[in-house]
């Protein structure tokens, strides 16, 4: 029974580590997408200023 609980604890720790890695990967993707959106917004505002 002790081995069963130890294996459950190990699986839980591994699952938590995977969740943290996935969250970190998503955060990196969002951080990589943010500058692109900001630049496109700046370009649009620049174009509007030039036209107006």
CHARMM internal coordinates of N, CA and C (Angstrom, degrees):
IC EDIT
DIST 1 N 1 CA 1.4650
DIST 1 CA 1 C 1.5322
ANGL 1 N 1 CA 1 C 110.91
DIST 1 C 2 N 1.3261
ANGL 1 CA 1 C 2 N 115.88
DIHE 1 N 1 CA 1 C 2 N -35.29
DIST 2 N 2 CA 1.4632
ANGL 1 C 2 N 2 CA 118.14
DIHE 1 CA 1 C 2 N 2 CA -179.65
DIST 2 CA 2 C 1.5318
ANGL 2 N 2 CA 2 C 110.22
DIHE 1 C 2 N 2 CA 2 C -64.45
DIST 2 C 3 N 1.3274
ANGL 2 CA 2 C 3 N 116.19
DIHE 2 N 2 CA 2 C 3 N -40.01
DIST 3 N 3 CA 1.4658
ANGL 2 C 3 N 3 CA 119.69
DIHE 2 CA 2 C 3 N 3 CA 179.33
DIST 3 CA 3 C 1.5257
ANGL 3 N 3 CA 3 C 110.32
DIHE 2 C 3 N 3 CA 3 C -63.65
DIST 3 C 4 N 1.3089
ANGL 3 CA 3 C 4 N 117.01
DIHE 3 N 3 CA 3 C 4 N -36.09
DIST 4 N 4 CA 1.4681
ANGL 3 C 4 N 4 CA 120.85
DIHE 3 CA 3 C 4 N 4 CA 178.90
DIST 4 CA 4 C 1.5225
ANGL 4 N 4 CA 4 C 110.60
DIHE 3 C 4 N 4 CA 4 C -62.51
DIST 4 C 5 N 1.3321
ANGL 4 CA 4 C 5 N 116.67
DIHE 4 N 4 CA 4 C 5 N -46.64
DIST 5 N 5 CA 1.4619
ANGL 4 C 5 N 5 CA 119.89
DIHE 4 CA 4 C 5 N 5 CA -179.96
DIST 5 CA 5 C 1.5289
ANGL 5 N 5 CA 5 C 111.43
DIHE 4 C 5 N 5 CA 5 C -68.06
DIST 5 C 6 N 1.3210
ANGL 5 CA 5 C 6 N 116.14
DIHE 5 N 5 CA 5 C 6 N -35.43
DIST 6 N 6 CA 1.4633
ANGL 5 C 6 N 6 CA 118.80
DIHE 5 CA 5 C 6 N 6 CA 177.24
DIST 6 CA 6 C 1.5256
ANGL 6 N 6 CA 6 C 110.90
DIHE 5 C 6 N 6 CA 6 C -65.47
DIST 6 C 7 N 1.3272
ANGL 6 CA 6 C 7 N 116.30
DIHE 6 N 6 CA 6 C 7 N -39.22
DIST 7 N 7 CA 1.4583
ANGL 6 C 7 N 7 CA 119.07
DIHE 6 CA 6 C 7 N 7 CA 178.48
DIST 7 CA 7 C 1.5211
ANGL 7 N 7 CA 7 C 110.67
DIHE 6 C 7 N 7 CA 7 C -67.23
DIST 7 C 8 N 1.3270
ANGL 7 CA 7 C 8 N 116.96
DIHE 7 N 7 CA 7 C 8 N -37.56
DIST 8 N 8 CA 1.4644
ANGL 7 C 8 N 8 CA 119.37
DIHE 7 CA 7 C 8 N 8 CA 176.80
DIST 8 CA 8 C 1.5327
ANGL 8 N 8 CA 8 C 110.46
DIHE 7 C 8 N 8 CA 8 C -63.55
DIST 8 C 9 N 1.3117
ANGL 8 CA 8 C 9 N 116.40
DIHE 8 N 8 CA 8 C 9 N -41.29
DIST 9 N 9 CA 1.4627
ANGL 8 C 9 N 9 CA 119.93
DIHE 8 CA 8 C 9 N 9 CA 178.88
DIST 9 CA 9 C 1.5303
ANGL 9 N 9 CA 9 C 110.51
DIHE 8 C 9 N 9 CA 9 C -64.26
DIST 9 C 10 N 1.3253
ANGL 9 CA 9 C 10 N 116.78
DIHE 9 N 9 CA 9 C 10 N -39.73
DIST 10 N 10 CA 1.4638
ANGL 9 C 10 N 10 CA 119.99
DIHE 9 CA 9 C 10 N 10 CA 179.12
DIST 10 CA 10 C 1.5255
ANGL 10 N 10 CA 10 C 110.69
DIHE 9 C 10 N 10 CA 10 C -65.80
DIST 10 C 11 N 1.3283
ANGL 10 CA 10 C 11 N 116.65
DIHE 10 N 10 CA 10 C 11 N -41.42
DIST 11 N 11 CA 1.4673
ANGL 10 C 11 N 11 CA 119.84
DIHE 10 CA 10 C 11 N 11 CA 178.04
DIST 11 CA 11 C 1.5255
ANGL 11 N 11 CA 11 C 110.33
DIHE 10 C 11 N 11 CA 11 C -64.48
DIST 11 C 12 N 1.3019
ANGL 11 CA 11 C 12 N 117.07
DIHE 11 N 11 CA 11 C 12 N -39.69
DIST 12 N 12 CA 1.4545
ANGL 11 C 12 N 12 CA 119.88
DIHE 11 CA 11 C 12 N 12 CA 178.67
DIST 12 CA 12 C 1.5179
ANGL 12 N 12 CA 12 C 111.99
DIHE 11 C 12 N 12 CA 12 C -63.77
DIST 12 C 13 N 1.3148
ANGL 12 CA 12 C 13 N 116.62
DIHE 12 N 12 CA 12 C 13 N -41.80
DIST 13 N 13 CA 1.4625
ANGL 12 C 13 N 13 CA 120.30
DIHE 12 CA 12 C 13 N 13 CA 178.72
DIST 13 CA 13 C 1.5264
ANGL 13 N 13 CA 13 C 110.81
DIHE 12 C 13 N 13 CA 13 C -65.56
DIST 13 C 14 N 1.3246
ANGL 13 CA 13 C 14 N 116.48
DIHE 13 N 13 CA 13 C 14 N -40.88
DIST 14 N 14 CA 1.4654
ANGL 13 C 14 N 14 CA 119.94
DIHE 13 CA 13 C 14 N 14 CA 179.01
DIST 14 CA 14 C 1.5230
ANGL 14 N 14 CA 14 C 110.27
DIHE 13 C 14 N 14 CA 14 C -65.30
DIST 14 C 15 N 1.3126
ANGL 14 CA 14 C 15 N 116.43
DIHE 14 N 14 CA 14 C 15 N -40.01
DIST 15 N 15 CA 1.4609
ANGL 14 C 15 N 15 CA 119.92
DIHE 14 CA 14 C 15 N 15 CA 178.59
DIST 15 CA 15 C 1.5167
ANGL 15 N 15 CA 15 C 111.40
DIHE 14 C 15 N 15 CA 15 C -64.01
DIST 15 C 16 N 1.3246
ANGL 15 CA 15 C 16 N 116.97
DIHE 15 N 15 CA 15 C 16 N -41.57
DIST 16 N 16 CA 1.4600
ANGL 15 C 16 N 16 CA 120.32
DIHE 15 CA 15 C 16 N 16 CA 178.44
DIST 16 CA 16 C 1.5235
ANGL 16 N 16 CA 16 C 110.81
DIHE 15 C 16 N 16 CA 16 C -63.98
DIST 16 C 17 N 1.3188
ANGL 16 CA 16 C 17 N 116.97
DIHE 16 N 16 CA 16 C 17 N -38.89
DIST 17 N 17 CA 1.4661
ANGL 16 C 17 N 17 CA 120.26
DIHE 16 CA 16 C 17 N 17 CA 179.12
DIST 17 CA 17 C 1.5307
ANGL 17 N 17 CA 17 C 110.50
DIHE 16 C 17 N 17 CA 17 C -65.63
DIST 17 C 18 N 1.3250
ANGL 17 CA 17 C 18 N 116.89
DIHE 17 N 17 CA 17 C 18 N -40.39
DIST 18 N 18 CA 1.4711
ANGL 17 C 18 N 18 CA 119.76
DIHE 17 CA 17 C 18 N 18 CA 178.31
DIST 18 CA 18 C 1.5168
ANGL 18 N 18 CA 18 C 110.81
DIHE 17 C 18 N 18 CA 18 C -64.56
DIST 18 C 19 N 1.3208
ANGL 18 CA 18 C 19 N 116.52
DIHE 18 N 18 CA 18 C 19 N -41.60
DIST 19 N 19 CA 1.4587
ANGL 18 C 19 N 19 CA 119.57
DIHE 18 CA 18 C 19 N 19 CA 179.41
DIST 19 CA 19 C 1.5233
ANGL 19 N 19 CA 19 C 110.42
DIHE 18 C 19 N 19 CA 19 C -62.85
DIST 19 C 20 N 1.3344
ANGL 19 CA 19 C 20 N 116.80
DIHE 19 N 19 CA 19 C 20 N -40.55
DIST 20 N 20 CA 1.4657
ANGL 19 C 20 N 20 CA 119.61
DIHE 19 CA 19 C 20 N 20 CA 178.93
DIST 20 CA 20 C 1.5206
ANGL 20 N 20 CA 20 C 110.92
DIHE 19 C 20 N 20 CA 20 C -64.72
DIST 20 C 21 N 1.3361
ANGL 20 CA 20 C 21 N 117.03
DIHE 20 N 20 CA 20 C 21 N -39.97
DIST 21 N 21 CA 1.4677
ANGL 20 C 21 N 21 CA 119.59
DIHE 20 CA 20 C 21 N 21 CA 179.75
DIST 21 CA 21 C 1.5251
ANGL 21 N 21 CA 21 C 110.85
DIHE 20 C 21 N 21 CA 21 C -66.12
DIST 21 C 22 N 1.3295
ANGL 21 CA 21 C 22 N 116.38
DIHE 21 N 21 CA 21 C 22 N -41.06
DIST 22 N 22 CA 1.4621
ANGL 21 C 22 N 22 CA 119.13
DIHE 21 CA 21 C 22 N 22 CA 178.39
DIST 22 CA 22 C 1.5249
ANGL 22 N 22 CA 22 C 110.79
DIHE 21 C 22 N 22 CA 22 C -64.34
DIST 22 C 23 N 1.3203
ANGL 22 CA 22 C 23 N 117.02
DIHE 22 N 22 CA 22 C 23 N -41.11
DIST 23 N 23 CA 1.4600
ANGL 22 C 23 N 23 CA 120.22
DIHE 22 CA 22 C 23 N 23 CA 178.46
DIST 23 CA 23 C 1.5222
ANGL 23 N 23 CA 23 C 110.72
DIHE 22 C 23 N 23 CA 23 C -63.67
DIST 23 C 24 N 1.3241
ANGL 23 CA 23 C 24 N 117.17
DIHE 23 N 23 CA 23 C 24 N -39.39
DIST 24 N 24 CA 1.4643
ANGL 23 C 24 N 24 CA 120.45
DIHE 23 CA 23 C 24 N 24 CA 178.67
DIST 24 CA 24 C 1.5254
ANGL 24 N 24 CA 24 C 110.58
DIHE 23 C 24 N 24 CA 24 C -66.40
DIST 24 C 25 N 1.3169
ANGL 24 CA 24 C 25 N 116.91
DIHE 24 N 24 CA 24 C 25 N -39.29
DIST 25 N 25 CA 1.4666
ANGL 24 C 25 N 25 CA 120.28
DIHE 24 CA 24 C 25 N 25 CA 178.96
DIST 25 CA 25 C 1.5287
ANGL 25 N 25 CA 25 C 110.20
DIHE 24 C 25 N 25 CA 25 C -64.82
DIST 25 C 26 N 1.3270
ANGL 25 CA 25 C 26 N 117.09
DIHE 25 N 25 CA 25 C 26 N -41.45
DIST 26 N 26 CA 1.4585
ANGL 25 C 26 N 26 CA 119.68
DIHE 25 CA 25 C 26 N 26 CA 178.36
DIST 26 CA 26 C 1.5152
ANGL 26 N 26 CA 26 C 110.82
DIHE 25 C 26 N 26 CA 26 C -65.06
DIST 26 C 27 N 1.3230
ANGL 26 CA 26 C 27 N 117.34
DIHE 26 N 26 CA 26 C 27 N -39.34
DIST 27 N 27 CA 1.4589
ANGL 26 C 27 N 27 CA 120.61
DIHE 26 CA 26 C 27 N 27 CA 178.60
DIST 27 CA 27 C 1.5262
ANGL 27 N 27 CA 27 C 110.64
DIHE 26 C 27 N 27 CA 27 C -63.22
DIST 27 C 28 N 1.3334
ANGL 27 CA 27 C 28 N 116.90
DIHE 27 N 27 CA 27 C 28 N -39.37
DIST 28 N 28 CA 1.4624
ANGL 27 C 28 N 28 CA 119.80
DIHE 27 CA 27 C 28 N 28 CA 178.57
DIST 28 CA 28 C 1.5233
ANGL 28 N 28 CA 28 C 110.63
DIHE 27 C 28 N 28 CA 28 C -65.61
DIST 28 C 29 N 1.3337
ANGL 28 CA 28 C 29 N 117.04
DIHE 28 N 28 CA 28 C 29 N -40.59
DIST 29 N 29 CA 1.4572
ANGL 28 C 29 N 29 CA 119.76
DIHE 28 CA 28 C 29 N 29 CA 178.83
DIST 29 CA 29 C 1.5186
ANGL 29 N 29 CA 29 C 110.88
DIHE 28 C 29 N 29 CA 29 C -64.02
DIST 29 C 30 N 1.3257
ANGL 29 CA 29 C 30 N 116.53
DIHE 29 N 29 CA 29 C 30 N -42.54
DIST 30 N 30 CA 1.4633
ANGL 29 C 30 N 30 CA 119.24
DIHE 29 CA 29 C 30 N 30 CA 179.24
DIST 30 CA 30 C 1.5185
ANGL 30 N 30 CA 30 C 110.52
DIHE 29 C 30 N 30 CA 30 C -64.70
DIST 30 C 31 N 1.3202
ANGL 30 CA 30 C 31 N 117.03
DIHE 30 N 30 CA 30 C 31 N -40.39
DIST 31 N 31 CA 1.4608
ANGL 30 C 31 N 31 CA 120.44
DIHE 30 CA 30 C 31 N 31 CA 179.07
DIST 31 CA 31 C 1.5258
ANGL 31 N 31 CA 31 C 110.67
DIHE 30 C 31 N 31 CA 31 C -65.59
DIST 31 C 32 N 1.3122
ANGL 31 CA 31 C 32 N 117.31
DIHE 31 N 31 CA 31 C 32 N -33.33
DIST 32 N 32 CA 1.4659
ANGL 31 C 32 N 32 CA 120.63
DIHE 31 CA 31 C 32 N 32 CA 179.35
DIST 32 CA 32 C 1.5259
ANGL 32 N 32 CA 32 C 110.55
DIHE 31 C 32 N 32 CA 32 C -73.42
DIST 32 C 33 N 1.3241
ANGL 32 CA 32 C 33 N 117.59
DIHE 32 N 32 CA 32 C 33 N -30.27
DIST 33 N 33 CA 1.4600
ANGL 32 C 33 N 33 CA 120.18
DIHE 32 CA 32 C 33 N 33 CA -178.84
DIST 33 CA 33 C 1.5250
ANGL 33 N 33 CA 33 C 112.02
DIHE 32 C 33 N 33 CA 33 C -81.65
DIST 33 C 34 N 1.3133
ANGL 33 CA 33 C 34 N 118.05
DIHE 33 N 33 CA 33 C 34 N -26.75
DIST 34 N 34 CA 1.4614
ANGL 33 C 34 N 34 CA 120.33
DIHE 33 CA 33 C 34 N 34 CA -176.14
DIST 34 CA 34 C 1.5272
ANGL 34 N 34 CA 34 C 113.57
DIHE 33 C 34 N 34 CA 34 C -60.12
DIST 34 C 35 N 1.3394
ANGL 34 CA 34 C 35 N 120.04
DIHE 34 N 34 CA 34 C 35 N -48.77
DIST 35 N 35 CA 1.4729
ANGL 34 C 35 N 35 CA 118.36
DIHE 34 CA 34 C 35 N 35 CA -179.21
DIST 35 CA 35 C 1.5230
ANGL 35 N 35 CA 35 C 112.76
DIHE 34 C 35 N 35 CA 35 C -61.48
DIST 35 C 36 N 1.3225
ANGL 35 CA 35 C 36 N 118.17
DIHE 35 N 35 CA 35 C 36 N -33.47
DIST 36 N 36 CA 1.4612
ANGL 35 C 36 N 36 CA 120.46
DIHE 35 CA 35 C 36 N 36 CA 179.65
DIST 36 CA 36 C 1.5130
ANGL 36 N 36 CA 36 C 109.83
DIHE 35 C 36 N 36 CA 36 C -64.72
DIST 36 C 37 N 1.3249
ANGL 36 CA 36 C 37 N 116.83
DIHE 36 N 36 CA 36 C 37 N -43.71
DIST 37 N 37 CA 1.4649
ANGL 36 C 37 N 37 CA 119.91
DIHE 36 CA 36 C 37 N 37 CA 179.66
DIST 37 CA 37 C 1.5246
ANGL 37 N 37 CA 37 C 110.46
DIHE 36 C 37 N 37 CA 37 C -65.86
DIST 37 C 38 N 1.3189
ANGL 37 CA 37 C 38 N 116.45
DIHE 37 N 37 CA 37 C 38 N -39.72
DIST 38 N 38 CA 1.4618
ANGL 37 C 38 N 38 CA 119.69
DIHE 37 CA 37 C 38 N 38 CA -179.18
DIST 38 CA 38 C 1.5197
ANGL 38 N 38 CA 38 C 109.91
DIHE 37 C 38 N 38 CA 38 C -65.27
DIST 38 C 39 N 1.3197
ANGL 38 CA 38 C 39 N 117.48
DIHE 38 N 38 CA 38 C 39 N -42.42
DIST 39 N 39 CA 1.4567
ANGL 38 C 39 N 39 CA 120.65
DIHE 38 CA 38 C 39 N 39 CA -179.74
DIST 39 CA 39 C 1.5217
ANGL 39 N 39 CA 39 C 110.87
DIHE 38 C 39 N 39 CA 39 C -64.43
DIST 39 C 40 N 1.3242
ANGL 39 CA 39 C 40 N 117.58
DIHE 39 N 39 CA 39 C 40 N -41.90
DIST 40 N 40 CA 1.4554
ANGL 39 C 40 N 40 CA 119.68
DIHE 39 CA 39 C 40 N 40 CA 179.98
DIST 40 CA 40 C 1.5222
ANGL 40 N 40 CA 40 C 110.20
DIHE 39 C 40 N 40 CA 40 C -64.85
DIST 40 C 41 N 1.3340
ANGL 40 CA 40 C 41 N 117.48
DIHE 40 N 40 CA 40 C 41 N -37.86
DIST 41 N 41 CA 1.4609
ANGL 40 C 41 N 41 CA 120.86
DIHE 40 CA 40 C 41 N 41 CA 177.84
DIST 41 CA 41 C 1.5272
ANGL 41 N 41 CA 41 C 110.00
DIHE 40 C 41 N 41 CA 41 C -66.47
DIST 41 C 42 N 1.3301
ANGL 41 CA 41 C 42 N 117.25
DIHE 41 N 41 CA 41 C 42 N -40.21
DIST 42 N 42 CA 1.4583
ANGL 41 C 42 N 42 CA 120.27
DIHE 41 CA 41 C 42 N 42 CA 178.66
DIST 42 CA 42 C 1.5270
ANGL 42 N 42 CA 42 C 110.60
DIHE 41 C 42 N 42 CA 42 C -65.03
DIST 42 C 43 N 1.3180
ANGL 42 CA 42 C 43 N 116.56
DIHE 42 N 42 CA 42 C 43 N -40.16
DIST 43 N 43 CA 1.4612
ANGL 42 C 43 N 43 CA 119.81
DIHE 42 CA 42 C 43 N 43 CA 179.39
DIST 43 CA 43 C 1.5201
ANGL 43 N 43 CA 43 C 110.71
DIHE 42 C 43 N 43 CA 43 C -63.93
DIST 43 C 44 N 1.3287
ANGL 43 CA 43 C 44 N 116.46
DIHE 43 N 43 CA 43 C 44 N -41.16
DIST 44 N 44 CA 1.4574
ANGL 43 C 44 N 44 CA 119.33
DIHE 43 CA 43 C 44 N 44 CA 179.34
DIST 44 CA 44 C 1.5238
ANGL 44 N 44 CA 44 C 110.50
DIHE 43 C 44 N 44 CA 44 C -64.19
DIST 44 C 45 N 1.3045
ANGL 44 CA 44 C 45 N 117.60
DIHE 44 N 44 CA 44 C 45 N -41.28
DIST 45 N 45 CA 1.4641
ANGL 44 C 45 N 45 CA 120.84
DIHE 44 CA 44 C 45 N 45 CA -179.78
DIST 45 CA 45 C 1.5272
ANGL 45 N 45 CA 45 C 109.76
DIHE 44 C 45 N 45 CA 45 C -67.72
DIST 45 C 46 N 1.3324
ANGL 45 CA 45 C 46 N 117.50
DIHE 45 N 45 CA 45 C 46 N -36.93
DIST 46 N 46 CA 1.4517
ANGL 45 C 46 N 46 CA 119.85
DIHE 45 CA 45 C 46 N 46 CA 177.79
DIST 46 CA 46 C 1.5281
ANGL 46 N 46 CA 46 C 111.14
DIHE 45 C 46 N 46 CA 46 C -64.24
DIST 46 C 47 N 1.3126
ANGL 46 CA 46 C 47 N 115.93
DIHE 46 N 46 CA 46 C 47 N -42.05
DIST 47 N 47 CA 1.4559
ANGL 46 C 47 N 47 CA 120.22
DIHE 46 CA 46 C 47 N 47 CA 179.61
DIST 47 CA 47 C 1.5148
ANGL 47 N 47 CA 47 C 110.17
DIHE 46 C 47 N 47 CA 47 C -63.65
DIST 47 C 48 N 1.3165
ANGL 47 CA 47 C 48 N 116.34
DIHE 47 N 47 CA 47 C 48 N -41.58
DIST 48 N 48 CA 1.4576
ANGL 47 C 48 N 48 CA 119.53
DIHE 47 CA 47 C 48 N 48 CA 179.52
DIST 48 CA 48 C 1.5222
ANGL 48 N 48 CA 48 C 111.28
DIHE 47 C 48 N 48 CA 48 C -64.39
DIST 48 C 49 N 1.3187
ANGL 48 CA 48 C 49 N 116.55
DIHE 48 N 48 CA 48 C 49 N -37.65
DIST 49 N 49 CA 1.4658
ANGL 48 C 49 N 49 CA 120.38
DIHE 48 CA 48 C 49 N 49 CA 179.96
DIST 49 CA 49 C 1.5244
ANGL 49 N 49 CA 49 C 109.88
DIHE 48 C 49 N 49 CA 49 C -67.44
DIST 49 C 50 N 1.3204
ANGL 49 CA 49 C 50 N 117.24
DIHE 49 N 49 CA 49 C 50 N -38.45
DIST 50 N 50 CA 1.4573
ANGL 49 C 50 N 50 CA 120.33
DIHE 49 CA 49 C 50 N 50 CA -179.60
DIST 50 CA 50 C 1.5277
ANGL 50 N 50 CA 50 C 110.36
DIHE 49 C 50 N 50 CA 50 C -68.12
DIST 50 C 51 N 1.3236
ANGL 50 CA 50 C 51 N 116.68
DIHE 50 N 50 CA 50 C 51 N -41.24
DIST 51 N 51 CA 1.4516
ANGL 50 C 51 N 51 CA 119.61
DIHE 50 CA 50 C 51 N 51 CA -178.70
DIST 51 CA 51 C 1.5267
ANGL 51 N 51 CA 51 C 111.05
DIHE 50 C 51 N 51 CA 51 C -69.47
DIST 51 C 52 N 1.3260
ANGL 51 CA 51 C 52 N 115.98
DIHE 51 N 51 CA 51 C 52 N -40.72
DIST 52 N 52 CA 1.4556
ANGL 51 C 52 N 52 CA 119.75
DIHE 51 CA 51 C 52 N 52 CA -173.69
DIST 52 CA 52 C 1.4961
ANGL 52 N 52 CA 52 C 111.53
DIHE 51 C 52 N 52 CA 52 C -77.22
END
COOR INIT
IC SEED 1 N 1 CA 1 C
IC BUILD
